[in-house]
Amino acid sequence: MTLALDKPRTPRRPAARRNNWELASWVFMRVSGVALLVLVLGHLLIMNILDGGVHRINWGFVAGRWSSPFWQFWDLAMLWLAEIHGGNGLRTIINDYARKDATRFWLKVLLYVSMVLILALGTFVIFTFDPNFDA
């Protein structure tokens, strides 16, 4: 015996229009998290465990490391992924906990400005590092 409901309790509404930004953001967080896991663990292994650990890290070590485009790209990818991953997480927290639209707007402005400045400065340092600097 099956019962048919003539009038469901929840009225039918047209489906809300969704953009794919939040889905893309969610997927990015998962993919970047896995990539960051590989990049950061590799970084920690190389910098802190192998070949004498932190005691060998000095100007010459960094100069030698950043003379290779591979390590420049590694550190640049780690910087960009970490900054965008963290910024996206903070954006989600702001959306969840900022009650007023104006507060949400200004917090996001501060977040985006700080993200752009940190990414620009970090990228600038990686690509303009001069291993022959004489202090």
TATAFEN-V836574 format. One record per pair of residues at least 12 apart in sequence whose C-alpha atoms are under 7 Angstrom apart, sorted by the first residue. I is the first residue (numbers start at 1). J is the second residue. D is the distance in Angstrom with one decimal. If there is no record, write none. Layout:
# TATAFEN-V836574
i = <I,I>
j = <J,J>
d = <D,D>
This chain:
# TATAFEN-V836574
i = <29,32,32,36,36,36,39,63,72,76,80,83,87,87,91>
j = <85,81,85,78,81,82,78,131,126,123,119,115,111,115,108>
d = <6.1,6.2,6.7,6.5,6.8,6.9,6.2,4.7,6.4,6.6,6.6,6.7,7.0,6.9,6.7>
